[in-house]
């Protein structure tokens, strides 16, 4: 028998210290945002930035929602439509493509997969102008579809779906489903997607965050402010702060509310996401 050795104190303390520093680094901006959103316009610049003054959060939210007949609510709804629809459909498309690349043998499969990988390396900023020119040719700029359709593409999701499908969907199980008379589409949606569920949730979360934070594409495509997502809407307000000082408080409160859907999505789906990462590490 070999006695287990306890790691030195330095090896245990140093990782915890690094994690604590990273946690503070990521949480301080959110704390600042919450504290700032709870202050009045006068208190925001005259009080301590990281501590509360008079708590006006509820009133500030009411002022934000009432400003210009609830324009912020429309921006928030636009973001939910852009992001929720694109993330859901994009996840399904990525799963189908990755599953096909993993489980079917056809000529040019590896070439096609390499093209997908190259799409992961292309920054979104490099594609914004070509997309604008394409949509302008068909008079589709300044529409819902000019932002929604490009957001469906998710090369990283295809890559992740292929890797996970290869590891988690046995070929013998698919062969048994075919022998039982199940078609390919039925097998994918009733058998394979259940085995790939952790990966699908992970793809959905990454896609949701990417589309929600997308700024350049709506900036180029849209000119009607009623079609703006919340990120672009808050940016336009922020550029007018010097002319309209009261917008500063609305931007801060709006920024706080704009991260709420992301927090909710992670809290609801983190169990599946954590299981997916753990299963991937084991396999």
Long-range contacts (C-beta under 8 A, 24 or more apart in sequence): 30-259, 33-252, 33-255, 33-256, 33-259, 34-256, 36-252, 37-249, 37-252, 37-253, 37-255, 37-256, 39-249, 40-249, 41-245, 41-246, 41-248, 41-249, 44-248, 44-249, 44-252, 57-253, 60-249, 60-250, 60-253, 61-253, 61-257, 63-249, 63-250, 63-253, 64-250, 64-253, 64-254, 64-257, 67-250, 71-225, 71-226, 71-233, 72-230, 72-233, 72-250, 72-254, 72-257, 74-226, 75-228, 75-229, 75-230, 75-232, 75-233, 75-234, 76-230, 76-257, 76-258, 78-227, 78-228, 78-229, 78-230, 79-212, 79-229, 79-230, 79-231, 79-258, 79-261, 80-261, 81-144, 81-148, 82-144, 82-147, 82-148, 82-151, 82-211, 82-214, 82-229, 83-151, 83-208, 83-211, 83-212, 83-229, 83-261, 84-208, 85-148, 86-148, 86-151, 86-152, 86-207, 86-211, 87-204, 87-207, 87-208, 87-211, 88-204, 89-152, 90-151, 90-152, 90-153, 90-154, 90-157, 90-207, 90-211, 91-154, 91-157, 91-200, 91-203, 91-204, 91-207, 93-152, 93-154, 94-154, 94-157, 94-158, 94-160, 94-161, 94-203, 94-207, 95-157, 95-161, 95-193, 95-196, 95-199, 95-200, 95-203, 96-188, 97-158, 97-161, 97-162, 98-157, 98-158, 98-159, 98-160, 98-161, 98-162, 98-163, 98-164, 98-165, 99-161, 99-162, 99-165, 99-169, 99-188, 99-192, 99-196, 101-158, 101-162, 102-161, 102-162, 102-163, 102-165, 102-166, 102-169, 103-165, 103-166, 103-169, 103-171, 103-174, 103-192, 113-162, 116-155, 116-158, 116-159, 117-155, 117-159, 119-153, 119-155, 120-155, 120-156, 120-159, 124-214, 124-216, 124-217, 125-216, 128-216, 128-217, 128-220, 129-220, 131-217, 131-220, 131-221, 132-220, 132-221, 135-221, 141-221, 141-222, 142-221, 142-222, 142-223, 142-224, 142-227, 143-227, 144-227, 146-221, 146-222, 147-214, 147-217, 147-218, 147-221, 147-222, 147-227, 147-229, 150-217, 151-211, 151-214, 151-217, 154-203, 154-207, 154-210, 156-203, 156-206, 157-203, 157-206, 157-207, 160-199, 160-202, 160-203, 161-196, 161-199, 161-200, 161-203, 163-280, 164-196, 164-198, 164-199, 164-276, 164-280, 165-192, 165-196, 165-199, 167-280, 167-283, 168-195, 168-196, 168-199, 168-279, 168-283, 169-195, 169-196, 197-272, 197-276, 198-272, 198-273, 198-275, 198-276, 198-277, 198-279, 198-280, 199-276, 199-280, 201-269, 201-272, 201-273, 201-276, 202-272, 202-273, 202-276, 202-277, 204-269, 205-265, 205-266, 205-269, 205-273, 208-262, 208-265, 209-262, 212-261, 212-262, 230-254, 230-258, 231-258, 234-258
